[in-house]
Structures are given as C-alpha cells and as structure tokens.
C-alpha cells in the first residue's frame, strides 16, 4: 500500500511539477526569446509577412516588454515598433476581468496597405500609453483610466470601391474613458480618387468623462477641449476663389471648448462654452458660445452668441420642423440682435458682391434686429429693424397666412427713413448719375397686402414740405 500511494503521489504530482517548471521556464530570457522567434516564424509562414522581434522580457506576474517589432511585406514596412510595455494584474483574470496597469508603445511606424478592407492607414506615433482597471469581456464593459497619444502623424486613405460588409456584429460594448489626451499630432483623410482632402493639426486635445455605449446607442462626453488647432478642407478639382471660399478652407488658431456633449436616441445635446478661430480669408471669430439641442423633430438654440473683432450677434431659435408643413401645428420662435461691422461684410462679400456696393457700406456697424414666430399656416413678423448708420433705417412688421396655398393672405407695414442717400450714388449707372439726384432726408410709409393672387400697396412719401401718396394693385393670375 505504501508503494502504491507513493506511485499515485508521483503520478499526480508530475503534471503539477511540469506546469510549475513550464511557468518558471517562461520567465527565463533565453526561453522567452526562443518561443517568440518560433511564433514570429509561424506568423511569417502563415500570413506571408516577415515578422522579426529582437527581444522579449516577461517579469512576474504579467509584466511584458517587447523590443523592436518589425513586420514587412514585399519590402514594404507594415509595422515598426521600437518598444512595447504591457503590465496586467493577474488575480482579476480569474474572474473574467483584466486590469491593465499600463500599456506603453514607443516610436511606432504603421502601414496597413491592403490588410484592412477599403482603407489604408499609414503614419507614425511617438508614444501611446493607456491604463484600464476594468476590462470585463464577459459583460462587455471597459473602464479606461487614461489614454495618451503623442507625436502622431497619420494618413487615412479610402479606396474607390467599398466592399460589402457581410459580417454581423453582436457585441454591445459599454466603454468609459476617464481621460484621453492627444498631443502634437496630425491626421489627414483622403477620400476615394483623391476627390476630397481633410486635415487636422492637433497640438492638444483633451477629453474627460467619456461614455460610449454601443448597445444603447448612447455617446456622451463631460468635457472636450481643443487648443490652437488647425483644420483644412480641399476639393482639388475645384478652382479656389477670393474671400470666404469653402474650397479650400484653412482654419488656424482653432480653440473648441465643449461641455456636456451627449447623443442618444437621435437626440443631440451640447453646451458650447467657447469657439475661436481664424480663416485664411481674414475672417476671425473671437467667441462663439451657446447651448444646442437637436432631434428628429426640432432644434433649439436658446442663447447663441457670436463675436468677431468687428461684429456681434445674439440669437434665440426654437424651431419645430413641423412648422414647415401645412396643418401640422408646429411652431417656431426666432429672435436676432446683430451689429455687423463693415470689415466683416467686405471679407464675406468680396467674392460675391461687386466692389462698388461694398465700398458704399457705412463705416459704422449695420444694426439688424428681428422677432418672428408662427408656422407656414400663419407666420408673424413681430418686428424687424435694419439700420445703415448715416444712410437709412427700415422697420417692417406684419403677417402672412397659408403661404403655399392658393388662398394665401397677408399684410405688412413698412417705414423707411433716409438721411444721406448721396452715398448710394456710386451704385447707379454712370448715365443716371449725371442726370439724377437722390434727395437725402425723406420718409416713406407703406402698407402692402396680399390676398390670393392679388397684391396691393398704399404708400406715402414725405420730403421737405411735400407729400406724395400712391396706391397700386395687381393680379398675377389675370395680369391686371
């Protein structure tokens, strides 16, 4: 019995001893290098890619360091990484969770070529670090403490033809990110056939409190900060023009501060705390801020504020998309209070408005105020005022009903006061300028009416001690 017990003990102990011996051998550097080289040779043979790894070190329990990984295909470098460090806590692995104490990747060059369908990613990164305490693959949850990308320069090229995606993904990951940072990095996107180019220069991009739940289609960020960035947009086949031109678009000194950005169930909410930028045309935005709400039925901008070095604009918009459909009952409210500087009008209009009209603009800012509400069944212009300092002022108020229907109707009251119309003389043809004189101070009051196809106007023009009254009416259907 003693011999049998001894034999059974040896038999049972052998697998345990072999396992412990194998575990110990894994931590011996020569064994590590041998195993890695065998794995690299197997990958090279199975994938048709030459893989080379200089050195691997594994410390207890799971602290892995890989030095100089090189993967090539037909002489082209696919991956060239100087160093990789991975530290994983051992105990959480037994409960189906991975706590990654740290991931560090240094000096990486990447070229996916045709490895990813319809997309080629090419570029390099100086440093990528991350830590995640809570990768629960059983419940499909990830909690990332921090991730950092530094000194990256990547080019994303989309192919001309997109392969049909026949895969069905059932994964519904819930990913939380406490902090993410991108420093001194650039990314460029090239559309198929080089038909569009988009580029971004990111000196500093910081994200706090990210939540990305693919199962519930819920995406949220507590705060997002972009500092001193650059943005380019170019359609190579179109010829650029002067002034504000969306092709090419070149933005510099872009600073973006977002709070409480969220998207769920087709509802977008965000608080724009600040946006500043300069465009190559000369347009500069010193501050753009406000709250935004958007879903499939309405958009709300309750406190939009825009400031440039020469202009300012405050707006409140509450727009139900049903307000554009007859008999749907949707409502809209729009309020605008703006002072538009001459320099901004010159910058915006130089490519679209004749130079003579731009030169006639007053030196002082133009004032525009308006309040409107209603829908397409009944739209009311409560008040509107346009002031061209030193030249004229115009106020209009009124309403219109059933704009798209044959039985439409409406009424508008207009008041125009002029001061120095001689400033508009350069806008007239040269032949008229020699024979026509525009009186300066005058007042025009008018009431316009609309009923079906019949349009009418009653006006009164006052100048000096004289008054001119007129009445007109026309029917567009009968041409009378």
C-alpha positions, 0 to 999 in steps of 0.5 A: 500500500505504501508503494502504491500511494507513493506511485499515485503521489508521483503520478499526480504530482508530475503534471503539477511539477511540469506546469510549475517548471513550464511557468518558471521556464517562461520567465527565463530570457533565453526561453522567452526569446526562443518561443517568440522567434518560433511564433514570429516564424509561424506568423511569417509562414502563415500570413506571408509577412516577415515578422522579426522581434529582437527581444522579449522580457516577461517579469512576474506576474504579467509584466511584458516588454517587447523590443523592436517589432518589425513586420514587412511585406514585399519590402514594404514596412507594415509595422515598426515598433521600437518598444512595447510595455504591457503590465496586467494584474493577474488575480482579476483574470480569474474572474473574467476581468483584466486590469491593465496597469499600463500599456506603453508603445514607443516610436511606432511606424504603421502601414496597413496597405491592403490588410484592412478592407477599403482603407489604408492607414499609414503614419507614425506615433511617438508614444501611446500609453493607456491604463484600464482597471476594468476590462470585463469581456464577459459583460462587455464593459471597459473602464479606461483610466487614461489614454495618451497619444503623442507625436502622431502623424497619420494618413487615412486613405479610402479606396474607390470601391467599398466592399460589402460588409457581410459580417454581423456584429453582436457585441454591445460594448459599454466603454468609459474613458476617464481621460484621453489626451492627444498631443502634437499630432496630425491626421489627414483623410483622403477620400476615394480618387483623391476627390476630397482632402481633410486635415487636422493639426492637433497640438492638444486635445483633451477629453474627460468623462467619456461614455460610449455605449454601443448597445444603447446607442448612447455617446456622451462626453463631460468635457472636450477641449481643443487648443490652437488647432488647425483644420483644412478642407480641399476639393482639388478639382475645384478652382479656389476663389477670393474671400470666404471660399469653402474650397479650400478652407484653412482654419488656424488658431482653432480653440473648441471648448465643449461641455456636456456633449451627449447623443442618444436616441437621435437626440443631440445635446451640447453646451458650447462654452467657447469657439475661436478661430481664424480663416485664411480669408481674414475672417476671425471669430473671437467667441462663439458660445451657446447651448444646442439641442437637436432631434428628429423633430426640432432644434433649439438654440436658446442663447447663441452668441457670436463675436468677431473683432468687428461684429456681434450677434445674439440669437434665440431659435426654437424651431419645430420642423413641423412648422414647415408643413401645412396643418401640422401645428408646429411652431417656431420662435426666432429672435436676432440682435446683430451689429455687423461691422463693415470689415466683416461684410467686405471679407464675406462679400468680396467674392460675391458682391461687386466692389462698388456696393461694398465700398458704399457700406457705412463705416459704422456697424449695420444694426439688424434686429428681428422677432418672428414666430408662427408656422407656414399656416400663419407666420408673424413678423413681430418686428424687424429693424435694419439700420445703415448708420448715416444712410437709412433705417427700415422697420417692417412688421406684419403677417402672412397666412397659408403661404403655399396655398392658393388662398394665401393672405397677408399684410405688412407695414413698412417705414423707411427713413433716409438721411444721406442717400448721396452715398448710394450714388456710386451704385447707379449707372454712370448715365443716371448719375449725371442726370439724377439726384437722390434727395437725402432726408425723406420718409416713406410709409407703406402698407402692402397686402396680399390676398390670393393672387392679388397684391396691393400697396398704399404708400406715402412719401414725405420730403421737405414740405411735400407729400406724395401718396400712391396706391397700386394693385395687381393680379398675377393670375389675370395680369391686371 
